[in-house]
């Protein structure tokens, strides 16, 4: 009786590296695929862990965890990697894949290891890897101090707006972050819209609806917008090292940050102002982002309740016997929450937009954006802030040298903190963005309006007018701009 043919192993490729660079992962995958083809094995799946350490515990969302679950389901028999260090640098992980917990066959291309023959060499190389990691960690701790003093960030995924610069591409200063202009425009818009008064959820909706998603390809949310506004890296400020697992962007002291050795996307004053406004207000991630121009802005002319957006639906009737009725259509509408009306919103939005464009196109519109108060000397405020910061350091030195008691020091530090907060508030007032200020340099107001975000349009409307919507009677429809004008009350605000 002929011997049965040996079963062709089903293998999974595992590729891993500690930095977020595609080149290394790609090379590992190519080498492993070539080995699978050479051995005429069956490739089942490829698992990739980019920017993942092999010396730390890998969480449930990693490809490593998914691979172990797939083996437990019987989807493959063996793992193939290019080097031992790619699969792990921890003996604990070896115990996860070898008996008695699991019996996964491991093939390491460059070291010539096959655990079906012997796994002694695999364990020895992992032990050597653990020792190497310990030595590197001690060396890296010393290097990290110098790197931080030089203003260089730690390796890892840079924030939205920056790209990590590989070592071979760095300039003479060793710059690690390079501005990604496409993403940087998102960051600038977030700060600019926020300082004009736009809610976080509205900023997130405007970005997402315009097709500008996060780096992960998902929609923006108020929480991700908030993280951008709090992040000192955008002002080229390197925050102090944070305890592992306890990072709190709002708790970062900007005075303790180191000047970063990369290009800033926004000015420090803009960051200070944004953080001051955010930290002073409890975050509300469940707020409603307005989808239409007048939701919550216009009010009912009868009860003065802010109008809400709604979806209306037409119900065509048969005009001729045996004729086919037109299909019903849904439309955007505004409704009074007390039930006084539900009006077609498109024609109202068109009329209000036209009124804003006409007002902002008049010869005296420049008066709307001209400052009405004396400018604040921001340079002088910066000088005062530096003096107070130096005073705070002096107080600490006095305590260390025994020249000041702890009680006196605390009282003095509290006084300095109050003065610093006052200066921060004054700087915030100095750079607060007028929602109409951008229009001072706009030649074509209509073109600007058509490309402006919904948040910016709503802020302009709020700065120019109060809108009251009147009922038009049951069964009546307003389909013209003149009809909209006859059914709206517009009160132009002072200086508008």
ZIZI-V808325 format. One record per residue. RES is the residue in one letter. OMEGA is omega in whole degrees, 0 to 359 (NA if undefined). D_CENTER is the distance of its C-alpha to the mean C-alpha in Angstrom with 1 decimal. Layout:
<<RES/OMEGA/D_CENTER> <RES/OMEGA/D_CENTER>>
This chain:
<<X/182/66.9> <X/179/64.1> <X/179/61.2> <X/179/57.9> <X/180/55.4> <X/181/52.6> <X/179/49.3> <X/182/46.6> <X/173/43.7> <X/188/40.4> <X/173/37.7> <X/177/34.0> <X/175/32.3> <X/178/29.8> <X/183/27.8> <X/170/25.6> <X/188/24.3> <X/181/22.5> <X/183/20.3> <X/177/17.8> <X/185/20.4> <X/187/21.8> <X/182/25.3> <X/179/26.5> <X/181/25.6> <X/180/27.3> <X/178/30.4> <X/181/30.7> <X/180/30.6> <X/180/33.2> <X/181/35.5> <X/178/35.3> <X/179/35.9> <X/180/38.9> <X/178/40.3> <X/179/40.0> <X/181/41.9> <X/182/44.5> <X/180/45.2> <X/177/45.2> <X/180/43.0> <X/178/40.8> <X/183/37.0> <X/186/35.3> <X/175/31.6> <X/180/29.2> <X/184/26.7> <X/173/24.0> <X/177/22.1> <X/180/20.0> <X/182/18.7> <X/180/20.9> <X/177/23.6> <X/182/27.1> <X/179/28.4> <X/180/26.0> <X/180/25.9> <X/188/24.0> <X/184/22.3> <X/181/23.0> <X/181/20.0> <X/177/21.3> <X/177/23.7> <X/180/26.4> <X/179/26.4> <X/180/26.5> <X/179/29.4> <X/178/31.4> <X/179/31.1> <X/178/32.3> <X/180/35.3> <X/178/36.2> <X/179/36.4> <X/185/38.8> <X/178/36.8> <X/184/37.7> <X/188/40.2> <X/175/38.9> <X/176/35.9> <X/180/36.2> <X/180/34.3> <X/182/35.0> <X/178/35.4> <X/183/35.7> <X/179/32.8> <X/182/30.5> <X/179/31.3> <X/169/31.4> <X/183/32.3> <X/180/33.2> <X/178/36.5> <X/179/34.9> <X/177/33.2> <X/178/36.6> <X/178/38.1> <X/186/35.4> <X/181/36.7> <X/181/40.4> <X/10/43.2> <X/185/43.7> <X/177/40.2> <X/178/39.7> <X/179/41.8> <X/176/39.4> <X/182/41.2> <X/177/39.2> <X/179/40.1> <X/190/38.9> <X/191/39.8> <X/177/40.3> <X/178/42.0> <X/183/44.1> <X/172/43.4> <X/186/44.2> <X/173/44.2> <X/178/46.8> <X/182/49.2> <X/178/48.1> <X/179/44.9> <X/183/46.4> <X/178/44.9> <X/182/41.4> <X/179/41.5> <X/179/43.1> <X/178/40.4> <X/177/37.6> <X/176/39.5> <X/178/39.7> <X/177/36.0> <X/179/35.4> <X/179/37.6> <X/179/35.9> <X/180/32.5> <X/179/34.1> <X/180/35.6> <X/180/32.4> <X/179/30.5> <X/179/33.1> <X/181/33.0> <X/179/29.2> <X/178/29.3> <X/180/31.6> <X/183/29.7> <X/179/26.4> <X/179/28.1> <X/180/29.2> <X/181/25.9> <X/178/24.1> <X/178/26.9> <X/177/26.4> <X/180/22.7> <X/180/21.4> <X/177/18.4> <X/178/19.0> <X/180/18.8> <X/181/15.9> <X/177/12.6> <X/180/11.3> <X/177/7.7> <X/183/6.3> <X/180/9.4> <X/172/11.9> <X/178/14.3> <X/181/16.6> <X/178/20.2> <X/184/22.9> <X/184/25.9> <X/182/28.2> <X/185/26.1> <X/178/25.6> <X/183/27.5> <X/180/30.2> <X/179/27.8> <X/183/25.9> <X/182/22.5> <X/183/19.8> <X/174/16.8> <X/181/17.3> <X/171/15.3> <X/190/14.2> <X/180/15.3> <X/179/13.9> <X/180/10.2> <X/177/11.3> <X/175/12.5> <X/181/9.2> <X/180/8.3> <X/179/12.0> <X/180/12.0> <X/180/9.4> <X/183/11.7> <X/180/14.8> <X/181/14.5> <X/182/13.7> <X/173/16.8> <X/177/18.9> <X/181/18.5> <X/176/16.2> <X/181/14.9> <X/182/11.3> <X/179/12.2> <X/177/13.9> <X/180/11.2> <X/181/9.2> <X/182/12.6> <X/179/13.6> <X/184/10.8> <X/182/11.5> <X/178/15.2> <X/178/15.5> <X/180/14.5> <X/186/11.4> <X/176/9.2> <X/181/6.4> <X/178/8.4> <X/178/9.9> <X/180/11.3> <X/181/10.3> <X/175/9.6> <X/174/6.8> <X/181/7.9> <X/180/8.8> <X/179/7.7> <X/175/3.9> <X/179/5.1> <X/180/7.5> <X/177/6.0> <X/184/5.3> <X/181/8.7> <X/190/10.3> <X/181/9.7> <X/181/13.2> <X/182/12.7> <X/175/11.7> <X/181/15.3> <X/176/16.8> <X/181/17.5> <X/183/17.9> <X/176/17.8> <X/178/20.8> <X/181/20.8> <X/176/19.6> <X/182/21.7> <X/178/20.8> <X/183/19.0> <X/182/18.8> <X/179/15.7> <X/184/15.0> <X/182/12.8> <X/183/14.9> <X/182/18.0> <X/176/17.7> <X/183/20.6> <X/180/19.8> <X/180/23.6> <X/180/23.5> <X/176/21.0> <X/177/22.5> <X/183/22.2> <X/181/20.1> <X/177/21.9> <X/184/19.4> <X/178/18.7> <X/175/16.5> <X/178/14.2> <X/180/15.0> <X/179/18.1> <X/182/18.6> <X/178/20.0> <X/177/17.0> <X/181/14.9> <X/181/17.9> <X/181/18.3> <X/180/14.8> <X/180/15.0> <X/180/18.5> <X/183/17.8> <X/184/15.1> <X/181/17.1> <X/183/20.2> <X/177/19.0> <X/182/18.5> <X/178/15.2> <X/184/15.9> <X/183/13.6> <X/181/16.5> <X/183/17.2> <X/173/18.3> <X/181/16.6> <X/181/19.6> <X/184/20.5> <X/192/23.6> <X/189/24.9> <X/179/27.1> <X/179/25.9> <X/178/26.4> <X/178/27.6> <X/179/31.1> <X/176/33.7> <X/181/36.7> <X/182/39.9> <X/186/41.9> <X/179/40.0> <X/176/37.2> <X/176/34.5> <X/183/31.1> <X/178/31.0> <X/177/28.8> <X/181/27.7> <X/175/29.7> <X/176/30.9> <X/179/34.5> <X/178/36.8> <X/178/40.0> <X/183/43.1> <X/178/45.6> <X/180/49.2> <X/178/52.1> <X/182/54.2> <X/180/56.8> <X/179/58.4> <X/177/57.2> <X/179/54.3> <X/181/50.9> <X/176/48.3> <X/180/45.2> <X/178/42.1> <X/181/40.1> <X/177/36.8> <X/181/33.8> <X/178/32.5> <X/183/30.0> <X/170/31.8> <X/180/31.8> <X/173/33.8> <X/181/35.2> <X/178/34.3> <X/175/38.1> <X/182/39.2> <X/178/40.8> <X/163/39.3> <X/188/36.9> <X/174/36.5> <X/187/35.2> <X/185/31.9> <X/182/31.8> <X/177/34.9> <X/178/33.9> <X/181/30.5> <X/181/32.4> <X/180/34.9> <X/177/32.5> <X/181/30.6> <X/179/33.9> <X/179/35.0> <X/181/31.9> <X/180/32.4> <X/182/36.1> <X/183/35.6> <X/179/33.1> <X/181/35.5> <X/184/38.5> <X/183/40.0> <X/182/39.4> <X/180/35.6> <X/178/35.0> <X/180/36.1> <X/185/33.1> <X/179/30.8> <X/179/33.2> <X/181/32.6> <X/180/35.1> <X/179/34.9> <X/181/35.8> <X/179/32.9> <X/180/31.7> <X/183/32.5> <X/180/29.1> <X/178/30.8> <X/178/33.3> <X/178/30.6> <X/179/29.0> <X/178/32.5> <X/180/33.0> <X/179/29.8> <X/178/30.9> <X/180/34.3> <X/178/32.9> <X/177/30.8> <X/178/33.9> <X/179/35.9> <X/177/33.6> <X/180/34.2> <X/179/37.9> <X/179/38.1> <X/179/36.8> <X/179/39.4> <X/180/42.1> <X/181/41.5> <X/182/41.6> <X/178/44.9> <X/182/46.4> <X/181/46.7> <X/179/44.7> <X/180/44.7> <X/182/41.6> <X/179/42.2> <X/180/42.5> <X/180/39.4> <X/179/37.3> <X/180/38.7> <X/180/38.1> <X/177/34.5> <X/179/33.9> <X/178/35.4> <X/180/33.3> <X/179/30.1> <X/180/31.2> <X/178/32.0> <X/179/28.7> <X/178/26.9> <X/179/29.2> <X/178/28.5> <X/179/24.7> <X/179/25.3> <X/177/27.6> <X/179/25.2> <X/178/22.6> <X/183/25.4> <X/184/26.3> <X/177/23.1> <X/187/22.2> <X/172/21.6> <X/182/24.3> <X/179/23.0> <X/188/26.2> <X/182/26.0> <X/185/24.5> <X/181/27.6> <X/181/30.0> <X/182/29.4> <X/178/29.2> <X/182/32.4> <X/183/31.8> <X/182/30.4> <X/179/30.6> <X/178/28.6> <X/182/25.9> <X/183/25.9> <X/181/25.7> <X/182/22.5> <X/177/20.8> <X/178/18.0> <X/179/19.3> <X/181/17.9> <X/178/19.7> <X/181/22.9> <X/179/23.0> <X/178/22.7> <X/178/25.6> <X/179/27.6> <X/179/27.2> <X/185/28.4> <X/194/31.4> <X/167/32.9> <X/184/33.5> <X/175/34.1> <X/182/36.5> <X/181/37.2> <X/172/40.7> <X/179/42.1> <X/180/44.1> <X/183/46.3> <X/177/46.2> <X/181/46.3> <X/179/45.7> <X/177/42.9> <X/185/41.6> <X/181/40.9> <X/178/41.5> <X/179/39.9> <X/177/43.2> <X/177/43.1> <X/180/39.7> <X/182/40.9> <X/184/43.9> <X/179/41.8> <X/172/39.3> <X/180/39.8> <X/177/37.8> <X/180/38.1> <X/182/36.9> <X/180/35.6> <X/182/37.3> <X/178/36.8> <X/NA/35.5>>
